[in-house]
Amino acid sequence: MKKMLTNDNANAMEVLSFENVRTMLGERSRQANKGDNGKGLVIAGGQLMSGAALMCAAAALRSGIGTIKAIVPDKARPAFYALPECMCISFGNDEWSKCDEKLLQKYIDEATVICVGPGIGQGEGTAKLVRLVLRAKKPAVVDADGLNALSGIEDKAEILHENVILTPHIGEMARLTGAKTDDIKSKQAEFASEYAGRWGCTVLLKSYRSYVADQKGRLALNQNGNSGLAKGGSGDVLSGIALAMLGQRLGPFESACAAAYILGASADEAFGLLKERMLMARDVTDAVEQTVGKLFR
């Protein structure tokens, strides 16, 4: 992979490109069945945020996940009529704090990869969801409100593990670390690396340029994408892509790198037609199919 040096600490850093991401993905076997490509579970959505769960699940499907299930509150279920490929389970209430833990555990046990956080809100039940997912020790993506809940958990370094990808933007990273946003903006690579090491997981720190770091000291920079991604829903799409990569048995670091690159490349694909002001997250999801197709070819 192409190498470059950071300005501040001169640590080697991978610069993501079409060729090295394609190498990460490898060849997809023609004999593969849906079980080989991951049994994904999305724990997401809320009464007013059903779109977050829907976009996450749709992006996972576009990116090659074998099967996908979504656990959502009752009032979020109708949104999934638009995505029949996703099995939607509603838990009989509209408050995550009242979700039956046995129901959650059943589907967590069945899944091979899990995403928790998009659109679930910041109620009292959110931290419990995050703890349940992390306790399973399975490959997992924690995003959005899952990250906000994690910021309030004092023993996060103890419950996080090497199979986890965290996907914070600058503001979420500030809440997780207690640092100032300006400090994080000026030293993204350093913050991603330091806290990936502290927490023992992979950190995908999102901004105009995104950095991926893991607990082993690896660091990568993604430079593609455009300002059309600075809209609601882009993070949900990213989480779905990362979930699909984990499902197809990439490691967490490789999954985060591939997700960052695919999201940016897909935004660039859609940008050619729609330009940044008209670009919506769903347009990026639609372009993911083309991007992943090129990478696999």
C-alpha positions in Angstrom: 0.0 0.0 0.0 1.1 3.6 -0.6 2.6 5.2 2.4 2.9 8.8 3.6 4.0 10.5 6.8 1.9 12.5 9.2 3.2 16.0 9.7 3.2 15.9 13.5 4.5 12.5 14.6 5.9 10.9 11.4 4.0 7.7 11.9 3.5 5.6 8.7 0.0 6.0 7.3 -1.8 4.1 4.6 -3.5 6.3 2.0 -6.6 4.5 0.7 -7.0 4.0 -3.0 -9.0 1.9 -5.4 -6.3 -0.7 -5.7 -5.6 -1.3 -2.0 -9.3 -1.3 -1.1 -9.9 -3.9 -3.8 -7.1 -6.0 -2.4 -8.7 -5.8 1.1 -12.0 -7.0 -0.4 -10.5 -9.9 -2.3 -12.4 -12.2 -4.6 -16.0 -13.2 -3.8 -16.4 -16.9 -4.3 -19.0 -17.9 -6.8 -19.9 -20.8 -4.5 -20.6 -18.5 -1.6 -24.1 -18.7 0.0 -25.9 -16.0 2.0 -24.6 -17.5 5.3 -21.0 -17.0 4.1 -21.6 -13.3 3.7 -22.9 -12.5 7.2 -26.0 -12.5 9.2 -26.4 -8.8 10.0 -28.4 -7.3 12.7 -29.3 -3.6 12.9 -30.5 -2.2 16.3 -31.6 1.2 15.3 -34.4 3.7 14.6 -37.0 5.4 16.7 -40.4 7.0 16.5 -39.1 10.0 14.6 -35.9 8.4 13.2 -37.0 5.4 11.2 -35.0 6.6 8.2 -31.7 6.0 10.0 -32.4 2.3 10.5 -33.7 2.0 6.9 -30.7 3.6 5.3 -28.3 1.6 7.4 -30.0 -1.7 6.4 -30.3 -0.7 2.7 -26.6 0.2 2.6 -25.6 -3.1 4.1 -27.7 -5.0 1.4 -26.1 -2.9 -1.4 -22.7 -3.7 0.0 -23.1 -7.5 -0.1 -24.4 -8.6 3.4 -25.8 -12.1 3.2 -29.0 -11.4 5.3 -30.1 -8.5 7.3 -32.6 -8.1 10.2 -33.6 -4.9 11.9 -35.0 -4.5 15.4 -37.0 -1.3 15.6 -39.8 0.3 17.7 -43.3 -0.2 16.6 -43.8 3.1 14.9 -40.6 2.6 12.8 -41.7 -0.6 11.3 -43.8 0.8 8.4 -40.7 2.4 6.9 -39.4 -1.1 6.2 -42.2 -1.8 3.8 -39.9 -0.1 1.3 -37.2 -2.6 1.9 -38.6 -6.1 1.8 -35.2 -7.7 1.7 -34.7 -6.8 5.3 -36.6 -8.8 8.0 -38.0 -6.2 10.4 -38.7 -7.1 14.0 -40.7 -4.6 16.1 -40.6 -5.0 19.8 -44.1 -3.9 20.8 -43.3 -0.5 22.2 -41.9 2.9 21.1 -39.4 3.2 23.9 -36.1 1.4 23.8 -36.0 1.2 27.6 -39.1 -1.1 27.4 -37.6 -3.4 24.8 -37.6 -7.0 26.1 -33.9 -8.0 26.8 -34.7 -11.6 26.0 -35.9 -10.6 22.5 -32.8 -8.6 21.9 -30.5 -11.3 23.2 -32.2 -13.9 20.9 -31.4 -11.9 17.8 -27.9 -10.9 19.0 -27.1 -14.6 19.5 -28.3 -15.4 15.9 -26.4 -12.6 14.2 -22.8 -12.8 13.1 -22.3 -9.0 12.9 -24.2 -6.2 14.6 -24.7 -2.4 14.2 -26.2 -0.4 17.1 -27.0 3.2 17.3 -28.4 5.0 14.3 -31.5 6.9 15.3 -32.2 5.1 18.6 -32.2 8.4 20.6 -30.5 9.1 23.9 -33.0 7.7 26.3 -32.2 5.6 29.4 -32.4 2.3 27.4 -29.6 3.2 25.0 -26.7 2.4 27.2 -28.2 -1.0 27.9 -28.4 -1.8 24.2 -24.8 -0.9 23.7 -23.7 -3.0 26.6 -25.7 -6.0 25.4 -24.1 -5.8 21.9 -20.5 -5.3 23.2 -21.0 -8.2 25.7 -21.5 -10.6 22.8 -17.9 -10.0 21.7 -19.1 -10.2 18.0 -17.9 -7.9 15.2 -19.9 -4.8 15.7 -20.3 -1.2 14.5 -21.3 1.4 17.1 -22.6 4.7 15.6 -24.6 7.8 16.3 -26.7 7.6 19.5 -24.8 4.4 20.4 -21.6 6.6 20.6 -23.5 9.2 22.6 -24.5 6.5 25.1 -21.0 5.1 25.1 -19.6 8.6 26.0 -21.5 8.3 29.3 -20.1 4.8 30.2 -17.1 5.2 32.4 -15.8 1.7 31.9 -15.8 1.9 28.1 -12.2 0.7 27.8 -13.2 -2.5 29.6 -16.3 -3.3 27.5 -14.9 -2.3 24.1 -12.9 -5.0 22.3 -10.9 -5.7 19.2 -14.0 -6.7 17.0 -15.6 -3.2 17.4 -15.6 -0.3 15.0 -16.5 3.1 16.4 -17.5 5.7 13.7 -17.6 9.1 15.4 -17.6 12.5 13.7 -15.6 15.3 15.3 -18.4 16.3 17.7 -19.0 12.7 18.8 -15.3 12.2 19.4 -15.3 15.3 21.6 -18.0 13.8 23.7 -16.3 10.4 23.9 -12.9 11.9 24.9 -13.8 15.1 26.7 -11.4 17.0 24.3 -12.2 20.2 22.5 -13.5 19.9 18.9 -10.8 22.4 17.6 -8.1 20.2 19.1 -9.5 17.1 17.4 -9.9 18.8 14.1 -6.2 19.9 14.1 -4.9 16.4 15.1 -7.4 13.9 13.7 -4.8 11.2 13.1 -3.3 11.5 16.6 -6.7 11.3 18.3 -7.9 8.3 16.2 -4.6 6.5 16.9 -4.5 7.3 20.6 -8.0 6.3 21.5 -8.0 3.2 19.3 -5.1 2.1 21.4 -6.7 3.1 24.7 -10.0 1.5 23.9 -8.6 -1.6 22.2 -10.8 -1.2 19.1 -10.9 0.4 15.6 -11.8 4.0 15.3 -13.1 5.6 12.1 -12.9 9.3 12.8 -15.1 11.1 10.2 -14.6 14.5 8.8 -13.8 16.1 5.4 -11.0 13.6 5.4 -11.4 10.5 7.5 -8.9 8.5 9.5 -9.0 4.9 10.5 -6.9 3.6 13.4 -6.8 0.3 15.3 -5.4 -1.0 18.5 -2.4 -2.5 16.7 -1.1 0.9 15.7 -2.3 0.8 12.0 -3.5 4.1 10.6 -5.1 4.9 7.2 -6.3 8.1 5.5 -9.3 8.3 3.2 -9.3 11.3 0.9 -12.2 10.8 -1.5 -15.8 12.0 -1.2 -17.3 15.5 -1.4 -19.2 18.0 0.5 -22.5 16.4 -0.5 -21.8 13.9 2.3 -22.3 16.7 4.8 -26.0 15.9 5.1 -28.1 13.8 7.4 -28.0 10.0 6.6 -24.5 9.8 5.4 -23.3 8.3 8.7 -26.1 5.7 8.6 -25.0 4.6 5.1 -21.4 4.4 6.3 -22.4 2.1 9.2 -24.3 -0.2 6.9 -21.4 -0.5 4.5 -19.0 -1.3 7.5 -21.5 -3.9 8.8 -21.5 -5.6 5.4 -17.8 -5.6 5.2 -17.6 -7.3 8.6 -20.2 -9.8 7.5 -18.0 -10.7 4.5 -15.2 -11.5 7.0 -13.0 -8.6 6.6 -11.2 -7.6 9.8 -12.5 -4.5 11.7 -9.7 -2.2 10.4 -10.1 -3.4 6.8 -13.9 -3.1 7.1 -13.6 0.5 8.3 -11.1 1.4 5.6 -13.3 -0.2 2.9 -16.4 1.5 4.2 -14.8 4.9 4.3 -13.5 4.5 0.8 -16.7 3.0 -0.7 -18.9 5.8 0.9 -16.6 8.5 -0.6 -16.3 6.9 -4.0 -20.1 6.4 -4.1 -20.7 10.0 -3.2 -18.3 11.0 -6.0 -20.2 8.7 -8.4 -23.5 10.3 -7.4 -22.0 13.8 -7.4 -21.4 13.6 -11.2 -25.1 13.5 -11.8 -26.6 15.4 -8.9 -23.9 17.8 -7.6 -23.4 18.5 -3.9 -26.5 20.6 -3.2 -28.9 18.0 -4.5 -27.1 14.9 -3.3 -29.0 12.9 -0.7 -27.9 9.9 1.4 -30.2 7.6 -0.6 -28.4 8.6 -3.8 -25.1 7.5 -2.2 -26.7 4.2 -1.3 -27.8 3.7 -4.8 -24.3 4.4 -6.1 -22.8 1.9 -3.7 -23.8 -1.0 -6.0 -21.7 0.5 -8.8 -18.7 1.2 -6.6 -18.7 -2.3 -5.0 -19.2 -3.8 -8.5 -16.1 -2.0 -9.8 -14.0 -3.1 -6.7 -15.0 -6.7 -7.1 -14.3 -6.7 -10.9 
